């Protein structure tokens, strides 16, 4: 195994003034790249921001200073497999266990200590970062004193004997087993497959990394397709965990089985006029993602999904069956985000069973899946409202 070597910190010109990029060595075998704000005062409480896929620490750039102004040492890492963090195994056939949920929690815990803190006032996670944040709070509530989950509800640990269902986080599945749902989706016309099982395939990385349109345009279409800018993002609850119901999800979740993700999103590429009008992700900011993923590929992030759909890793997480998140918690998502409905019942399970001190569920208008980028002001307001209520 040849571990990925970090290329060093991000160019300071790409970040707001007052936000810095640096490398933190000795983080569970990683040299972890972070961006941070509010680092000038050593006694500030720590606030951790965890990104999802296909994102980076850079995805939190719009919230770093506003949250630091709330009195926090705000730190957003490039997580294992992403961006400028080094020390992880990039091989599809490599050390998959290092990307399992317990390992990802160990990464975050190790980062807390490497930064000189003993605890975090809160851990905030978006997309796949949401279940990582949830598991941090569930496994180590003594360290992670509160949790804000964004865009991906956490339905609780799996039972002692679990078959993974889409969600990628090892949380409780809904409805029938995974094998049954695959058969149902494959039997539809046209045949379908769930994106998380596609992400677990050997060809997924090459499909996106070496796509005909190039990584920059792939990222543009992918981000547009899952944002409030795409008119089809009008989510509603699904009636059941069945192929027919899941087929109502957009194609970025339940795909035509004959197409890869690059081809799927290319059909929704925004026009030049739409791109020019996109204020929440102008092309110069998108270029940061394009350049990073052009260098690393996507396999690091895809390894997370492989663990998420693996019976082996779901069974291991069954060790925590019946445990709840008992620290203060909340949920924030875009009102136009299908992520809140992709697993029937998950949102209600999070609010009423998985969390015992749930403080609020906010769905923000004018935002799709990328809520902290599409509507940073309202996201900041809700996060600070939650954090201030912890005192």
C-alpha positions in Angstrom: 0.0 0.0 0.0 1.3 3.4 -1.0 -0.5 6.0 1.2 -1.6 9.3 -0.3 0.8 12.2 0.5 -0.7 15.6 1.3 0.3 18.3 -1.1 0.3 20.8 1.7 -2.1 23.6 2.9 -4.6 25.2 0.6 -3.6 28.5 -1.0 -4.6 31.3 1.4 -6.0 33.4 -1.4 -8.8 30.8 -1.8 -10.1 31.4 1.8 -11.8 34.3 3.5 -9.5 36.6 5.5 -9.3 35.2 9.0 -9.6 31.6 7.9 -6.4 29.6 7.7 -5.4 26.3 6.2 -2.8 24.0 7.9 -1.8 20.4 8.3 -2.2 18.5 11.6 0.0 15.5 11.9 -0.6 12.4 14.0 -4.4 12.1 13.6 -5.0 8.3 13.7 -2.3 7.7 11.1 -3.2 10.7 9.0 -1.7 14.1 8.3 -5.0 15.9 8.4 -5.7 19.1 6.5 -8.0 21.5 8.2 -9.3 25.0 7.7 -10.0 26.9 10.9 -11.1 30.3 12.3 -11.2 31.7 15.8 -7.8 30.1 16.5 -6.3 33.3 18.0 -7.6 32.6 21.5 -6.5 29.2 23.0 -9.4 29.0 25.5 -12.3 29.0 23.0 -14.5 25.9 22.9 -14.0 23.7 19.8 -16.7 23.4 17.1 -16.0 20.7 14.5 -17.6 20.8 11.0 -17.6 17.6 9.0 -18.2 17.5 5.3 -19.8 14.9 3.1 -19.5 13.6 -0.5 -18.3 14.9 -2.9 -17.2 17.8 -0.7 -14.2 19.1 1.2 -13.4 21.2 4.3 -13.8 24.1 1.9 -17.6 23.5 1.8 -17.8 25.2 5.2 -15.9 28.4 4.1 -19.1 30.6 4.3 -19.8 29.6 7.9 -16.3 29.7 9.4 -16.0 33.3 10.4 -19.7 33.8 11.5 -19.4 30.8 13.8 -16.0 31.9 15.1 -17.6 35.3 15.9 -20.0 33.3 18.2 -17.0 32.5 20.3 -15.8 29.2 19.0 -12.6 27.7 17.6 -14.1 26.4 14.4 -12.3 23.6 12.6 -13.3 21.8 9.4 -11.1 18.9 8.3 -10.7 17.2 4.9 -11.8 13.8 6.2 -10.1 10.5 5.5 -10.0 9.9 1.7 -10.5 13.6 0.8 -8.7 16.7 -0.3 -5.3 17.5 1.2 -5.4 15.0 4.0 -2.6 12.5 3.6 -1.9 9.0 5.0 -4.9 7.1 3.7 -5.0 4.1 1.4 -6.3 5.0 -2.1 -6.5 1.4 -3.5 -9.9 -0.1 -4.1 -8.5 -3.4 -2.9 -6.7 -1.8 0.0 -7.5 -1.3 3.7 -11.3 -0.9 3.6 -11.7 -1.2 7.3 -9.8 2.1 7.8 -12.9 3.8 6.2 -15.4 2.1 8.5 -17.6 4.2 10.8 -15.6 3.4 14.0 -12.4 4.4 12.2 -13.9 7.6 11.0 -15.1 8.4 14.6 -11.5 7.6 15.8 -10.2 10.1 13.2 -12.4 12.9 14.6 -11.6 12.0 18.2 -7.9 12.0 17.4 -8.2 15.4 15.8 -9.8 16.8 18.9 -6.8 15.7 21.0 -4.2 16.7 18.3 -5.7 20.2 18.3 -5.0 20.5 22.1 -8.7 20.1 23.2 -10.2 17.5 25.4 -13.7 17.9 24.2 -15.8 19.7 21.5 -18.7 21.9 22.3 -20.5 20.4 19.3 -19.8 18.4 16.2 -21.7 19.4 13.1 -22.0 17.1 10.1 -23.4 17.4 6.6 -24.3 14.7 4.1 -22.1 11.7 5.0 -20.5 13.9 7.7 -23.9 13.8 9.4 -23.8 10.1 10.4 -20.1 10.5 11.4 -21.1 13.4 13.7 -24.1 11.3 15.0 -21.8 8.3 15.8 -19.3 10.6 17.5 -22.0 11.8 19.8 -23.4 8.3 20.4 -20.1 6.6 21.1 -18.2 9.4 22.9 -20.8 11.8 24.5 -18.1 12.7 27.1 -16.1 14.3 24.3 -18.7 15.5 21.8 -21.1 17.5 24.0 -23.7 18.3 21.3 -24.4 17.3 17.7 -26.0 19.0 14.7 -26.9 16.7 11.8 -27.5 18.2 8.4 -29.2 16.8 5.3 -28.9 13.1 6.3 -31.2 12.0 9.2 -29.7 9.4 11.7 -32.3 6.7 12.5 -30.2 5.1 15.2 -27.8 2.1 15.4 -28.7 -1.1 13.5 -30.0 -4.1 15.3 -27.7 -6.8 16.5 -28.2 -8.7 13.2 -28.4 -6.2 10.4 -28.7 -6.2 6.6 -27.6 -2.8 5.4 -30.1 -0.5 3.7 -29.3 2.7 1.8 -28.1 5.4 4.1 -24.5 4.5 4.0 -24.2 5.2 7.8 -24.9 1.9 9.4 -28.0 3.3 11.0 -31.2 1.4 11.2 -32.6 0.3 7.8 -36.3 0.5 6.9 -38.5 -2.2 5.4 -37.3 -5.2 3.5 -33.8 -6.5 3.1 -31.2 -5.1 0.8 -31.2 -8.1 -1.6 -35.0 -7.8 -2.0 -34.8 -4.1 -2.8 -32.1 -4.7 -5.4 -34.2 -7.3 -7.2 -37.2 -5.0 -7.1 -35.3 -2.1 -8.5 -33.7 -4.3 -11.2 -37.1 -5.5 -12.2 -38.4 -2.0 -13.0 -38.7 -0.6 -16.5 -36.1 0.8 -17.1 -34.1 -1.2 -14.5 -32.8 0.8 -11.6 -30.1 0.7 -9.0 -29.5 2.7 -5.8 -26.6 5.1 -6.1 -24.9 3.9 -2.9 -24.5 0.4 -4.3 -23.2 1.9 -7.5 -20.7 3.9 -5.5 -19.5 0.6 -4.1 -18.6 -0.8 -7.5 -15.0 -0.9 -8.8 -15.9 1.2 -11.9 -17.5 4.1 -10.1 -14.3 6.1 -9.5 -13.1 5.8 -13.1 -16.6 6.7 -14.3 -16.5 10.1 -12.5 -12.8 10.8 -12.4 -12.2 10.1 -16.1 -15.6 11.2 -17.4 -15.8 12.7 -20.9 -17.0 16.1 -19.7 -14.1 16.5 -17.2 -14.2 16.7 -13.4 -15.1 20.4 -13.3 -18.3 20.0 -15.4 -19.2 16.7 -13.7 -19.1 18.6 -10.4 -21.1 21.5 -11.8 -23.9 19.1 -13.0 -23.8 17.1 -9.8 -24.1 20.1 -7.5 -26.8 21.7 -9.7 -28.9 18.5 -9.9 -29.1 18.2 -6.1 -29.6 21.9 -5.4 -32.8 24.0 -5.1 -31.9 25.4 -8.6 -33.1 22.1 -10.1 -36.9 22.3 -10.3 -37.4 18.6 -9.7 -36.3 18.8 -6.1 -39.7 18.9 -4.4 -39.4 16.1 -1.8 -42.3 14.3 -0.2 -42.4 11.2 2.1 -42.2 7.8 0.4 -44.9 5.4 1.5 -42.7 2.3 1.8 -39.3 0.7 1.4 -40.1 -0.7 -2.0 -38.7 -0.5 -5.6 -41.8 1.3 -6.8 -41.6 3.9 -4.1 -37.8 4.4 -4.3 -38.2 4.9 -8.1 -39.9 8.2 -7.3 -36.6 9.5 -6.1 -34.5 11.6 -8.6 -32.0 9.8 -10.7 -29.1 10.9 -8.6 -30.4 8.6 -5.9 -32.1 5.8 -7.8 -30.2 5.6 -11.2 -31.0 4.0 -14.5 -29.0 0.7 -14.0 -27.5 1.1 -17.5 -25.9 4.4 -16.7 -23.1 5.7 -14.5 -23.2 8.8 -12.3 -21.3 11.0 -14.8 -23.7 10.2 -17.6 -26.7 10.5 -15.2 -25.9 14.1 -14.1 -24.7 15.2 -17.6 -28.3 15.1 -18.7 -29.0 17.9 -16.2 -26.0 20.1 -16.9 -27.1 23.7 -16.4 -26.8 26.2 -19.2 -24.1 28.9 -19.4 -26.7 31.4 -18.3 -27.7 29.3 -15.3 -24.0 28.9 -14.3 -23.4 32.6 -14.6 -26.5 33.2 -12.4 -25.4 30.8 -9.7 -24.4 33.0 -6.8 -24.0 30.2 -4.2 -21.3 28.4 -6.2 -19.6 30.5 -8.8 -17.2 28.9 -11.2 -14.0 30.1 -9.3 -15.2 28.4 -6.1 -16.3 25.2 -8.0 -12.8 25.2 -9.5 -11.4 24.4 -6.0 -13.4 21.2 -6.0 -12.6 20.3 -9.6 -8.8 20.7 -9.0 -8.8 18.7 -5.8 -10.8 15.8 -7.2 -8.9 15.9 -10.5 -5.8 15.2 -8.4 -7.2 12.6 -5.9 -10.0 11.0 -7.8 -13.1 9.9 -5.8 -12.1 6.5 -4.4 -11.4 7.8 -0.9 -14.9 9.0 -0.5 -16.4 6.0 -2.3 -14.7 3.7 0.3 -17.1 5.2 2.9 -20.1 3.9 0.8 -18.5 0.5 0.4 -18.4 0.2 4.2 -21.9 1.6 4.5 -23.5 -1.2 2.3 -21.3 -4.0 3.7 -23.0 -6.6 5.9 -19.7 -7.0 7.7 -19.5 -3.4 8.9 -23.3 -3.2 9.6 -22.9 -6.3 11.9 -20.0 -4.6 13.7 -22.1 -1.5 14.4 -24.8 -3.8 15.9 -22.7 -3.7 19.0 -24.4 -0.4 19.7 -27.9 -1.7 19.2 -30.4 0.1 21.4 -28.1 3.0 22.3 -29.4 6.6 21.7 -27.8 10.0 21.2 -28.3 11.6 24.6 -26.5 14.9 24.2 -28.4 17.9 22.8 -29.1 17.4 19.1 -30.7 19.1 16.1 -31.3 18.6 12.4 -30.9 21.2 9.6 -31.6 20.6 5.9 -32.8 22.4 2.8 -36.5 22.3 2.2 -35.7 21.1 -1.4 -33.4 18.3 -0.3 -34.6 14.8 -1.2 -32.0 13.5 1.3 -34.4 13.9 4.1 -36.9 11.5 2.5 -34.7 8.9 0.7 -35.1 6.4 3.6 -38.7 6.2 4.6 -39.2 6.8 8.3 -35.7 8.0 9.1 -36.6 11.6 9.9 -39.2 10.5 12.4 -37.0 7.9 13.9 -34.3 10.4 14.5 -36.6 12.9 16.1 -38.6 10.5 18.3 -36.3 7.5 19.0 -32.7 7.9 18.1 -32.2 11.2 20.0 -33.4 11.7 23.6 -32.6 15.5 23.8 -33.7 16.7 20.3 -33.9 20.5 20.2 -35.2 21.3 16.7 -35.6 20.3 13.0 -35.3 23.1 10.6 -35.9 22.9 6.8 -34.5 25.9 5.1 -36.3 27.4 2.1 -34.3 28.1 -1.0 -31.8 25.3 -0.3 -31.5 21.8 -1.7 -28.8 19.3 -0.5 -26.0 21.8 -0.1 -27.7 23.8 2.6 -24.7 25.5 4.2 -23.5 26.7 0.7 -26.9 27.6 -0.8 -28.3 29.4 2.3 -25.4 30.2 4.6 -27.0 33.0 6.5 -30.0 31.0 7.6 -27.9 27.9 8.3 -25.6 30.1 10.4 -28.6 31.5 12.3 -30.1 28.1 13.1 -26.7 26.7 14.2 -26.0 29.6 16.5 -29.5 29.4 17.9 -28.9 25.8 18.7 -25.4 26.4 20.1 -26.5 29.4 22.2 -29.3 27.2 23.7 -26.7 24.8 25.1 -25.5 27.3 27.7 
